[in-house]
Amino acid sequence: MKDIQYVLLGLVLILFSSCSNSVTIENGDISLMVDHKMHIKLASLNENTEIYHNTFVPADYLVAREFTAKDFRLSNTSQHKNGNTIEYKLSGIYSNDGYVIEKVMTISACDTLKGMLLFDIKYINKGTKEPTITSWVSHELRMDSPISSDTIWSLQTSSTNARKDWILPVGKGFYQKNYMGMNNSDYGGGIPVSDLWRSDGGFAIGLTEKTLKLVSLPVSMGKYEKFATTGINYEYEYPVTLKQNDTLQTYSSFISVHKGDFFDPLKQFSKYMQSQGIKFAEPEDEAFEAVWCAWGYERSFTINEILGTLPKVKEIGFKWVDVDDGFQICEGDWETNSRFPGGDKDMRHIADVIHQHGLKAKLWWAPLAADPESNILKQKPEMQLLTKDGTPQYITWWDSYYLSPVNPVTAEYTSDLVKRFIDTWDFDGLKLDGHHLNCCPPDYNPASKLEYPEQAIELLPSFYQNIFETARKYKPNAVVQNCPCGDAMNFFNMPYMNQAVSSDPLSSWQIRLKGKVYKAIFDKIAYYADHVELSDNGNDFPTQIGIGAVVGSKFTYPKDNPNVKTSYLLTPEKEKLYKKWVGIYNEKMLSKGEYLNLYDLAFDKPETHVVRKDNRLYYAFYADKWNGGSITLKGLENKKYTVCEYTGDDMKTYTLDGSNPVITPSFEGSYLIEVY
């Protein structure tokens, strides 16, 4: 065994030369070349992937008021093996007008992370002059436009009030900053990963820190450029002076290469983060059950409207009843309002009747928001998150103030609320709602007892940990859904929920793409597609079922609330449709299956998703119109198969030879099949 190790080490040394001309590091398909200026060229060793960019680029650099340090003369290289990881250390010197900066790059290649390299980069002032540092950039890499007509596609998971798609084509003149902090009064956070890919392959970059950091991951393509660019950019709010012999440490990060779309590198990133101590909650069986939400009656719903709908909810096949916004006095004062004269008894009565129908009850709640005139803020003003000016931070959507997520008084108040909702009112789960939940501004309130204001952002997940663990203390099977409306969900909040949600999707496409993102990050989680009324045409159950999502609706019955502007009344035609699709969902339960990454979401046509469950494969195809073109069913063996159009009224079936698994269906919108 030792002899084999020495041989392998010798092979690595061939690549990792100590000369100052260049260094090449490989791990699986990734090949990273570093030249004499410590510029980077990234490539994939996959024979079908063309080079990403022809030239070496200054991917990692330091920006000061006095200079921008991009060229570092490579001076020293070393490497050592630690278990299944080889660690490479490269250093180089930037020298200009008396400023001398050393860059030290530590690059780790792990056998269990093929195709990925881990980075730690630091800068040391080796001169006598002291520069003023304004920002640093890591992994500013290029992807050349393909020669063919293919577009460069991207994964960009930041959060703004534009609520853009997380998957976007990158064309001439494109720019998106992708700042991970607050981008609007209510919106911020995201997944600290950026991905660019073409039909022949792509690369991802991102942070591997254990808390959210206030970086940007911009994606751009100049108006006259033939390449797209992404990277990691950190800008100092207050520039720092780098004194002699001081070290500036950047954030830990990664680069990976891949075939297909973003799924595999995102999954690899999540697996690595979990190996570093970020643990996700175990899946909860009850979170996979179909959901009816009372939001169709909106904020002025009545007790009788909810209870009167329950027989129809059960008849159609839904298992959960979500009591939504409108029971509270105001945000912050989560006692019942005047429409619930019995107070706690009225809310307990709602839950009791839901349970009597054999259904489960979930309660809507917008934590971290408190109305300026709320009693709770009058009683406990120290809970507020304060800006650097000492003023409250406003949440525009709720006309409320932010509560500090890390203030000990907030924690106690929140725990008491969860006890009321789950124990006193006897609800079985919580729907945490609001785009403000995803992130928060820095907190300057002394009562929060933080070491620095940005620590509020880093410790925000502990707020959700408290909610999750408190709910599960009173009900071990409690379902906790985090719905940061329209946001790309903060990765670090994800461990403390057991139901993800498409979160106010703007289209069926968003439901599907968000589903693929969540299924990459989680081995297994209930992904709720939100109300079907939010999908294309308000009835796209095939999108919900085909990708393995939990189905939901907010229909009203037998009449609407008189105050609503939009009707979601369950007509006889709708009832027939809902019974069909909820019945299919309850029979197949594809949400409990395994999502297989067999098709590129951007380049394979038609758009295709595959779920494996009970030794059967379920293919879901989506297109505005497909006129009988050939489709290859990937993932089959050389066997005979039966194909069942399991959502059709006549359940049409036909046989297929796995040695030539090609079908030629014609459809509009969607085509779902079961293959066994």
C-alpha positions in Angstrom: 0.0 0.0 0.0 2.8 2.4 0.8 4.5 1.7 -2.5 1.2 2.6 -4.3 1.0 5.8 -2.3 4.5 6.8 -3.3 3.7 6.1 -7.0 0.6 8.2 -6.8 2.5 11.0 -5.1 5.1 10.8 -7.8 2.4 11.3 -10.5 1.1 14.4 -8.6 4.7 15.8 -8.5 4.8 15.5 -12.3 1.9 17.9 -12.4 2.9 20.0 -9.5 6.3 21.4 -10.4 8.3 23.6 -8.1 9.5 25.7 -11.0 8.3 29.2 -11.3 7.0 29.0 -14.8 3.6 27.3 -14.2 1.8 24.7 -12.0 -1.0 22.4 -12.9 -3.3 20.8 -10.3 -5.8 18.1 -11.2 -8.6 16.3 -9.3 -11.0 14.2 -11.3 -12.1 16.3 -14.3 -10.9 19.6 -13.0 -7.6 21.0 -14.2 -6.3 24.3 -12.7 -3.2 25.9 -14.3 -1.4 28.7 -12.5 1.2 30.7 -14.5 4.3 32.7 -13.4 2.1 35.7 -12.6 -0.3 33.5 -10.5 -2.9 34.0 -13.2 -5.4 31.1 -13.7 -6.6 29.0 -16.5 -9.4 26.6 -15.7 -10.2 23.5 -17.8 -12.1 20.3 -17.8 -10.4 17.0 -18.6 -13.7 15.6 -19.9 -12.9 14.9 -23.6 -16.3 16.3 -24.7 -15.8 19.7 -22.9 -14.2 22.5 -24.9 -11.8 24.8 -23.1 -13.6 27.4 -21.0 -11.2 30.3 -21.9 -8.1 30.5 -24.0 -6.0 32.8 -21.9 -4.7 33.0 -18.3 -6.7 35.5 -16.3 -5.9 37.3 -13.0 -8.7 35.5 -11.2 -7.7 36.4 -7.6 -6.6 39.9 -6.7 -6.5 42.7 -4.2 -7.9 46.2 -4.7 -6.4 49.1 -2.8 -6.9 52.9 -3.1 -3.2 53.0 -4.3 -3.2 50.1 -6.7 -4.8 46.9 -7.9 -2.6 43.9 -7.3 -3.2 41.4 -10.0 0.3 40.2 -11.0 2.1 38.2 -8.4 5.4 36.7 -9.3 5.2 33.0 -8.4 8.0 32.3 -6.1 7.3 29.3 -3.9 5.4 26.0 -4.3 5.0 23.1 -2.0 2.6 20.3 -1.4 1.8 17.6 1.2 -0.6 14.7 1.5 -3.0 14.4 4.5 -5.2 11.3 4.3 -7.2 11.4 1.2 -6.4 15.1 0.5 -3.4 16.7 -1.2 -2.8 20.3 -0.1 -0.8 22.6 -2.4 0.6 25.9 -1.3 1.6 28.6 -3.8 3.0 32.0 -3.0 3.9 35.0 -5.0 4.9 38.7 -4.7 3.4 41.9 -6.0 5.7 44.8 -6.0 5.0 48.3 -7.1 6.2 51.8 -6.0 7.4 50.5 -2.7 4.3 48.4 -2.0 5.1 44.7 -1.5 2.2 42.2 -1.1 2.6 38.5 -0.8 -0.3 36.3 -2.0 -0.5 32.8 -0.5 -2.9 30.3 -2.0 -3.7 27.0 -0.3 -5.5 24.6 -2.7 -6.9 21.3 -1.5 -7.7 18.4 -3.8 -9.7 15.7 -2.0 -10.3 12.2 -3.4 -14.0 12.3 -2.2 -14.6 15.6 -4.0 -13.7 14.8 -7.6 -14.0 17.7 -9.9 -13.7 20.2 -7.1 -10.8 22.2 -5.5 -11.0 24.0 -2.2 -9.2 27.4 -1.7 -7.9 29.5 1.1 -6.3 32.8 -0.1 -4.5 35.4 2.0 -2.5 38.5 1.4 0.4 39.7 3.6 2.0 43.1 3.6 5.7 42.5 3.2 6.6 46.1 2.6 7.0 49.2 4.7 4.2 51.1 2.9 0.7 50.6 4.2 -2.1 50.3 1.5 -5.7 51.1 2.1 -7.7 48.0 1.0 -11.2 48.6 -0.5 -12.0 45.1 -1.8 -10.8 41.7 -2.9 -11.8 39.4 -5.7 -11.6 35.6 -5.9 -12.2 33.2 -8.8 -13.0 35.8 -11.4 -13.2 33.3 -14.2 -14.4 33.4 -17.8 -16.5 31.1 -20.0 -16.1 31.7 -23.7 -19.3 31.8 -25.8 -19.7 28.5 -27.7 -19.0 28.5 -31.4 -22.5 27.0 -32.0 -25.7 28.9 -31.4 -25.9 27.6 -27.8 -26.3 30.2 -25.1 -24.3 30.3 -21.9 -26.7 29.6 -19.0 -26.2 30.5 -15.3 -27.4 29.7 -11.8 -27.7 32.9 -9.8 -29.3 32.6 -6.4 -29.5 36.1 -4.9 -32.6 37.8 -3.6 -34.2 41.1 -4.7 -37.7 42.5 -5.1 -37.5 41.6 -8.9 -38.0 38.0 -7.9 -36.1 36.9 -11.0 -35.6 33.3 -12.2 -32.7 31.6 -10.5 -31.6 30.1 -13.8 -30.9 32.7 -16.5 -29.3 32.8 -20.0 -26.3 35.2 -20.2 -26.2 37.4 -23.3 -24.5 40.5 -24.5 -24.7 43.4 -22.0 -25.9 41.1 -19.2 -25.0 42.0 -15.6 -26.4 40.9 -12.2 -24.6 41.7 -9.0 -25.9 38.8 -6.8 -25.1 40.4 -3.5 -25.7 38.0 -0.6 -26.7 40.8 1.9 -29.8 43.0 1.9 -30.6 44.2 -1.6 -33.9 45.9 -0.8 -35.6 46.8 2.5 -37.1 43.2 2.7 -34.9 41.1 0.4 -31.5 39.5 0.9 -29.6 36.3 1.3 -29.3 33.4 -1.0 -27.0 30.4 -1.9 -23.4 31.5 -2.1 -22.8 29.6 -5.4 -22.6 30.8 -9.0 -22.6 28.5 -12.0 -22.0 29.0 -15.7 -22.5 26.3 -18.2 -22.7 25.5 -21.9 -24.1 22.4 -23.6 -20.7 20.8 -23.4 -20.0 21.5 -19.7 -19.6 24.2 -17.1 -18.0 25.4 -13.8 -19.2 26.6 -10.5 -17.6 28.8 -7.9 -18.7 29.7 -4.4 -18.0 30.1 -0.7 -17.5 27.3 1.8 -17.8 29.4 5.0 -20.1 28.1 7.7 -22.1 31.3 7.8 -23.5 33.7 5.3 -20.9 36.3 4.2 -21.6 39.7 2.6 -20.0 39.0 -0.8 -21.3 39.4 -4.3 -21.1 36.7 -7.0 -21.6 38.9 -10.1 -22.3 37.4 -13.5 -21.7 39.6 -16.6 -21.1 39.7 -20.3 -19.9 42.9 -21.9 -21.8 44.4 -24.8 -18.8 43.6 -27.1 -17.3 40.6 -25.3 -17.5 37.0 -26.3 -17.3 35.5 -22.8 -19.3 35.5 -19.6 -17.6 36.2 -16.3 -18.4 35.3 -12.7 -16.5 35.5 -9.4 -16.6 36.4 -5.7 -16.3 40.0 -4.8 -16.0 41.4 -1.2 -16.2 45.2 -0.7 -15.3 46.8 2.6 -17.8 49.2 3.9 -15.0 51.0 5.6 -11.6 50.5 3.9 -8.9 48.8 6.0 -5.3 49.7 6.3 -3.0 46.7 5.8 -0.1 47.4 8.1 3.4 46.0 7.8 3.3 42.1 8.3 -0.5 42.2 8.7 -2.4 39.4 6.9 -5.7 39.8 5.1 -7.6 36.5 5.0 -10.3 36.1 2.3 -13.2 33.6 2.7 -12.8 29.9 2.1 -14.1 29.0 -1.4 -14.2 26.3 -4.1 -14.1 25.9 -7.9 -15.6 22.8 -9.6 -16.3 21.6 -13.1 -19.2 19.5 -14.4 -21.2 18.2 -17.3 -24.8 19.1 -17.7 -26.5 21.8 -15.7 -26.0 23.1 -12.1 -27.4 20.1 -10.3 -24.3 18.0 -9.7 -22.0 20.9 -8.5 -24.7 22.2 -6.3 -25.2 18.8 -4.8 -21.5 18.4 -4.3 -21.3 21.8 -2.6 -24.2 20.8 -0.2 -22.6 17.5 0.6 -19.3 19.2 1.4 -21.0 21.8 3.6 -22.8 19.0 5.5 -19.5 17.2 6.0 -18.2 20.4 7.7 -21.0 20.4 10.3 -24.1 22.0 8.7 -26.7 19.3 9.4 -30.1 19.3 7.7 -33.2 18.1 9.6 -34.4 14.6 8.8 -37.4 14.4 6.4 -40.8 14.3 8.0 -43.3 11.9 6.5 -46.3 14.2 7.2 -44.6 17.0 5.3 -45.2 15.1 2.0 -49.0 15.2 2.3 -51.1 17.4 0.1 -52.0 20.9 1.3 -55.1 23.0 1.2 -54.5 26.6 2.4 -57.2 29.1 3.5 -55.5 32.0 1.8 -58.2 31.9 -0.9 -60.3 33.7 1.7 -57.4 36.1 2.4 -57.0 38.2 5.5 -60.7 38.7 6.3 -61.4 35.0 6.5 -63.9 33.8 9.1 -63.9 30.7 11.3 -67.0 29.4 9.6 -65.5 29.8 6.1 -62.5 27.6 7.1 -64.6 25.0 8.9 -67.3 25.0 6.2 -64.6 24.1 3.6 -63.2 21.1 5.5 -65.6 18.4 4.2 -64.7 19.4 0.6 -61.0 19.6 1.4 -61.1 16.0 2.7 -63.3 14.8 -0.1 -60.8 16.0 -2.8 -57.9 14.3 -0.9 -56.0 17.1 0.8 -54.4 16.1 4.2 -53.3 19.5 5.5 -55.2 22.7 6.3 -53.1 25.9 6.5 -54.7 28.7 8.4 -53.2 31.8 6.9 -52.7 35.5 7.6 -55.5 37.4 9.3 -56.1 35.9 12.7 -53.6 38.2 14.5 -54.1 41.7 16.0 -51.1 42.9 14.0 -47.6 41.7 13.2 -45.9 41.3 16.6 -49.1 40.9 18.6 -49.9 37.4 17.6 -53.0 37.1 19.8 -56.3 36.8 18.0 -58.2 39.9 16.7 -61.8 40.9 17.2 -63.1 38.3 14.7 -62.1 35.6 17.3 -63.9 36.8 20.5 -63.0 33.5 22.2 -59.3 34.2 21.8 -57.2 31.0 22.5 -60.4 28.9 22.6 -61.4 30.0 19.1 -58.0 29.0 17.6 -58.1 25.8 19.5 -61.6 25.1 18.2 -60.4 25.5 14.6 -57.5 23.1 15.2 -59.9 20.6 17.0 -62.4 20.6 14.1 -59.6 20.2 11.5 -58.4 17.1 13.5 -62.0 15.8 13.8 -62.0 15.6 10.0 -58.9 13.5 10.1 -56.8 16.4 8.8 -53.7 18.2 10.1 -53.5 21.9 10.9 -50.7 24.3 10.0 -50.6 28.0 11.2 -49.2 30.9 9.2 -46.8 33.3 11.0 -44.5 36.1 10.0 -41.8 36.1 12.6 -39.2 38.8 13.0 -41.8 41.5 12.1 -43.5 43.8 14.6 -45.9 46.7 13.8 -44.5 50.1 15.1 -47.7 50.4 17.2 -47.7 46.9 18.5 -48.0 46.3 22.2 -45.0 44.0 22.1 -42.7 46.8 20.9 -44.1 49.1 23.6 -43.4 46.5 26.2 -40.1 45.3 24.9 -38.5 47.9 22.6 -35.1 46.3 23.2 -36.0 43.6 20.7 -35.7 45.9 17.7 -33.0 45.6 15.2 -31.3 49.0 14.9 -29.4 50.5 12.0 -26.1 52.3 12.5 -28.1 55.5 12.9 -29.9 54.0 15.9 -33.2 53.9 14.1 -35.5 50.8 13.5 -35.1 48.9 10.3 -38.3 49.0 8.3 -39.9 46.0 6.6 -41.8 47.5 3.7 -44.2 44.7 2.9 -45.6 44.3 6.4 -45.3 48.0 7.4 -43.4 46.7 10.3 -40.0 46.9 12.1 -37.4 44.1 12.1 -36.8 42.3 15.3 -33.3 41.4 16.0 -33.0 37.6 15.4 -30.2 37.2 17.9 -31.5 39.3 20.7 -32.0 37.1 23.8 -35.4 38.9 24.5 -36.5 38.1 21.0 -35.6 34.4 21.5 -37.7 34.1 24.6 -40.6 35.9 23.0 -40.4 33.6 20.0 -40.2 30.4 22.0 -43.3 31.5 23.9 -45.2 32.1 20.6 -44.3 28.7 19.3 -45.5 27.1 22.5 -48.8 28.9 22.1 -49.2 27.9 18.5 -48.2 24.3 18.8 -49.2 23.4 22.4 -52.0 25.8 23.5 -53.7 26.1 20.1 -52.7 22.5 19.1 -51.5 23.2 15.5 -49.4 20.5 13.9 -47.1 22.7 12.0 -46.0 26.3 11.1 -45.8 28.2 7.9 -43.1 30.9 8.4 -43.8 33.5 5.8 -42.3 36.7 4.4 -39.3 37.7 2.2 -37.8 39.5 5.2 -37.1 36.1 6.7 -34.3 35.2 4.4 -31.7 37.7 5.7 -31.4 40.7 7.9 -29.4 43.9 8.1 -26.5 44.3 10.5 -27.8 45.0 14.0 -26.3 47.9 16.0 -28.6 47.5 19.0 -26.4 47.1 22.1 -29.1 45.0 23.7 -28.4 42.3 21.1 -25.0 41.8 22.7 -23.2 41.1 19.4 -19.4 41.2 18.9 -20.0 43.2 15.6 -23.2 44.2 13.8 -22.8 41.8 10.9 -22.9 38.9 13.4 -26.7 39.2 13.3 -26.6 38.0 9.7 -24.3 35.2 10.5 -26.3 34.0 13.5 -29.7 34.4 11.9 -30.0 30.6 11.4 -30.0 30.1 15.1 -33.3 32.0 15.2 -34.9 29.3 13.0 -33.1 26.6 15.0 -34.9 27.8 18.1 -38.3 27.7 16.3 -37.7 24.3 14.8 -36.5 22.7 18.0 -39.2 24.3 20.1 -42.0 23.2 17.8 -40.6 19.6 17.7 -40.4 19.6 21.5 -44.1 20.0 21.8 -44.9 17.9 18.8 -42.1 15.6 17.6 -43.6 15.3 14.1 -44.3 19.1 13.7 -43.9 20.4 10.1 -42.0 23.6 9.8 -42.1 25.3 6.4 -39.9 28.3 5.6 -41.5 30.5 2.9 -39.3 33.5 2.1 -41.6 34.8 -0.6 -39.8 35.2 -3.9 -36.3 34.9 -2.4 -33.6 32.5 -3.4 -33.5 30.8 0.0 -30.7 31.5 2.4 -28.7 28.3 2.4 -27.8 28.6 6.0 -31.5 28.7 7.1 -32.3 25.5 5.3 -31.2 23.1 8.1 -34.0 24.3 10.3 -37.1 23.3 8.3 -38.6 20.1 7.0 -40.7 21.5 4.2 -39.3 23.7 1.4 -41.7 25.7 -0.8 -41.6 27.3 -4.3 -42.5 30.5 -2.3 -44.9 32.6 -4.4 -43.7 31.4 -7.9 -44.3 33.7 -10.8 -44.6 30.8 -13.3 -44.6 27.0 -13.6 -41.0 27.3 -14.9 -40.0 28.8 -11.5 -41.8 26.0 -9.7 -39.8 23.4 -11.7 -36.4 25.2 -11.5 -36.7 25.8 -7.8 -37.6 22.2 -7.3 -34.4 21.1 -9.0 -32.4 23.4 -6.9 -33.8 22.1 -3.6 -33.5 18.5 -4.8 -29.8 19.1 -5.5 -29.2 20.6 -2.0 -31.3 18.0 0.0 -31.0 14.3 -0.3 -34.6 14.2 0.8 -37.1 16.9 1.7 -40.7 17.7 1.1 -40.8 20.3 -1.6 -44.2 22.0 -1.6 -45.1 23.5 -5.0 -47.3 26.2 -3.3 -50.9 26.8 -4.4 -51.6 25.4 -7.9 -53.4 28.7 -8.6 -49.9 30.3 -8.8 -48.9 28.1 -11.7 -49.5 28.7 -15.4 -53.2 29.1 -16.1 -53.8 28.5 -12.4 -54.1 24.7 -12.9 -50.7 23.2 -13.8 -50.9 20.1 -11.6 -48.5 18.3 -14.1 -45.7 20.6 -13.1 -46.3 20.0 -9.4 -46.6 16.2 -9.7 -44.1 15.6 -12.5 -41.1 17.0 -10.7 -41.9 15.3 -7.4 -43.4 18.2 -5.5 -46.2 18.3 -2.9 -49.4 19.6 -4.4 -51.5 22.4 -2.9 -54.4 24.7 -3.5 -56.2 27.7 -2.0 -59.7 27.1 -3.5 -62.8 28.5 -1.8 -66.1 26.7 -1.3 -69.0 27.0 -1.4 -68.5 30.8 -1.9 -65.8 33.4 -1.8 -65.2 35.8 1.1 -67.0 39.1 0.0 -63.8 41.2 0.5 -61.5 39.3 -1.8 -60.5 40.8 -5.2 -59.8 37.5 -7.0 -62.1 34.5 -6.9 -60.7 31.0 -6.3 -64.1 29.4 -6.1 -64.2 25.6 -6.7 -66.5 25.2 -9.6 -67.8 21.8 -10.7 -65.2 21.7 -13.5 -62.4 22.6 -11.1 -63.6 20.0 -8.6 -63.4 17.3 -11.2 -59.9 18.4 -12.2 -58.7 18.7 -8.6 -60.0 15.3 -7.6 -58.2 13.7 -10.6 -54.8 15.3 -9.9 -54.8 15.1 -6.1 -55.8 11.5 -6.5 -52.9 10.8 -8.8 -50.6 12.6 -6.3 -51.8 10.6 -3.3 -51.5 7.3 -5.3 -48.0 7.9 -6.7 -46.4 10.1 -4.0 -43.6 11.0 -6.3 -42.5 13.7 -3.8 -41.0 10.8 -1.8 -39.1 9.5 -4.8 -35.5 10.1 -5.8 -34.9 12.9 -8.3 -32.4 11.7 -11.0 -30.3 14.3 -12.8 -30.5 12.8 -16.3 -31.3 15.9 -18.4 -29.9 19.4 -18.7 -32.6 21.8 -17.7 -31.4 24.4 -20.2 -30.3 22.4 -23.2 -32.3 19.2 -23.4 -35.5 19.6 -25.3 -38.2 19.2 -24.3 -37.5 20.2 -20.7 -37.4 16.8 -18.8 -37.4 15.7 -15.2 -37.1 12.2 -13.9 -38.1 10.7 -10.5 -37.4 7.1 -9.4 -39.8 5.5 -7.0 -40.5 1.8 -6.2 -38.2 0.6 -9.0 -40.1 2.7 -11.6 -39.1 5.8 -13.5 -41.4 8.7 -13.9 -40.6 11.0 -16.7 -42.1 14.5 -17.0 -41.7 16.5 -20.2 -42.7 20.1 -20.6 -43.0 22.3 -23.8 -45.5 24.7 -25.1 -46.0 22.4 -28.0 -44.2 19.1 -29.0 -45.1 17.8 -32.4 -43.9 14.2 -32.3 -40.2 14.8 -32.2 -37.9 12.0 -31.0 -37.2 11.9 -27.2 -34.6 9.5 -25.8 -35.5 8.1 -22.3 -32.2 8.3 -20.5 -31.5 6.0 -17.5 -32.9 2.7 -19.0 -31.2 -0.6 -19.3 -31.2 -3.1 -22.2 -34.6 -4.6 -21.2 -38.2 -4.6 -22.3 -40.2 -1.8 -20.7 -43.9 -0.9 -20.3 -44.7 2.8 -20.7 -47.9 4.1 -19.1 -49.4 7.5 -19.6 -50.5 7.5 -16.0 -52.1 10.9 -16.0 -54.3 10.3 -19.1 -58.0 9.5 -18.8 -57.5 6.2 -20.7 -54.2 5.3 -19.1 -52.7 4.4 -22.5 -49.7 2.0 -22.3 -47.2 0.7 -24.9 -44.0 -1.3 -24.9 -40.4 0.0 -25.4 -37.1 -1.7 -26.0 -34.4 -0.3 -23.7 -31.7 -0.8 -26.4 -33.4 1.9 -28.4 -35.5 3.9 -25.8 -36.9 6.5 -28.2 -40.5 7.8 -28.0 -42.3 10.3 -30.3 -45.2 11.8 -28.4 -47.2 14.9 -29.4 -48.4 17.1 -26.5 -49.1 20.6 -25.4 -47.8 21.8 -22.0 -46.8 18.5 -20.5 -46.5 14.7 -21.0 -46.0 12.5 -18.0 -45.2 8.7 -18.2 -44.4 5.9 -15.8 -41.8 3.4 -17.1 -41.3 -0.1 -15.6 
